Amino acid sequence: MKKLHLSKLAVMMIALVMLLTACSSADKSTETPDPATPTTVEITDIHGVVTVPVNPKNVVSLDNRTFETLSAWGVKLVAVPKGVMPADSSYVKDTTVQDIGDHREPNLEVLAAANPDLVIVGQRFAGYYDEIKKLVPNAAVIDLNFDVSETAANSGENLINGFKSTTAALGKIFEKTAEADKLIADLDTSIAAAKKAYNGTDKIMSVIVSGGTIGFSAPKSGRVWGPLYEVFNWTPALTVDGSTSDHQGDEVSVEAIAKSNPDWIFVLDRDASIASSTDAVPAKDVIANSPALQNVTAVTKNQVVYAPANTYTNESIQTFITIFNDIAAALSR
């Protein structure tokens, strides 16, 4: 009788185990497996669609519009052009980050030796795109440049859409889409504020101060100010035939600038962000000490707005958000 009792108990235990196993299998069969994490993402640059690794290990960036964003996101770079970057950039200070030099005489051998998975080209280095592609054939190379030159049909639109597409692309590559969306939203907010603050009639003058000289920054194109005339529909105090997008501004006499009597002057201090500039004079001193400008409305009413000191070497989306917010605050006074 004892053997029979043990046999029934064993059968019951086996049946219970089989039942639990079946239930477990049934539960698993209804689960939806997590999709595999993508290892690449398709980015559209000015040349077409490029397949880029997600969170690439060895990254080189040559685009001054990207450094502040990448640094804020904690992206490690293996090589950068330190000579045309703000001195306080985390990448410039990091001795493990290789220096490619400036865009006039870059040391592309340093770039090749870094064995990059991704190279970000743009702005000053856009002209080296083809050479870099040949130099690192196994790397993804993306060109994030956008046209704000004097030949561009819509420089203002190109500027704003360029910042948005660049930021979104970097967000996808480095899995920072939420951060990218926040930056784009902040840009839109700052644009709206600056548009609202402008009365539609005040005459705007934009200049670039370099080496103690005031250069005319023409409406429509060029560094920083030009495209903003289109973005905000500013009334220019002065227009000049044959104006360019020269990085030091065009040679228009200070007297001609004064004669246009602008209500506002927007200033880019080029030297403030170049450590090697030995003949630098602060832009505020140049404007304040210019005899020709002393009776100009913008000066007498203290309506002069300066771009952040490092703007010339840090034309990031964050820099432009600051510029737009500063413009909105000034025009709203």
Secondary structure, DSSP 8 states (H G I E B T S, - for coil): -HHHHHHHHHHHHHHHHHHHHHHHHHHHHH--------SEEEEEETTEEEEEESS-SSEEE--TTTHHHHHHTT---SEE-GGGS-TT-HHHH-TTSEE---SSS--HHHHHHT--SEEEE-GGGGGGHHHHHHH-TTSEEEE-----STT-S-HHHHHHHHHHHHHHHHHHHTT-HHHHHHHHHHHHHHHHHHHHH--S-SEEEEEEEETTEEEE--SSSSSTTTTHHHHHT-EES---TT----TT-B---HHHHHHT--SEEEEEESGGG-TT-TT---HHHHHHT-GGGTTSHHHHTT-EEE--TTGGG---HHHHHHHHHHHHHHHT-
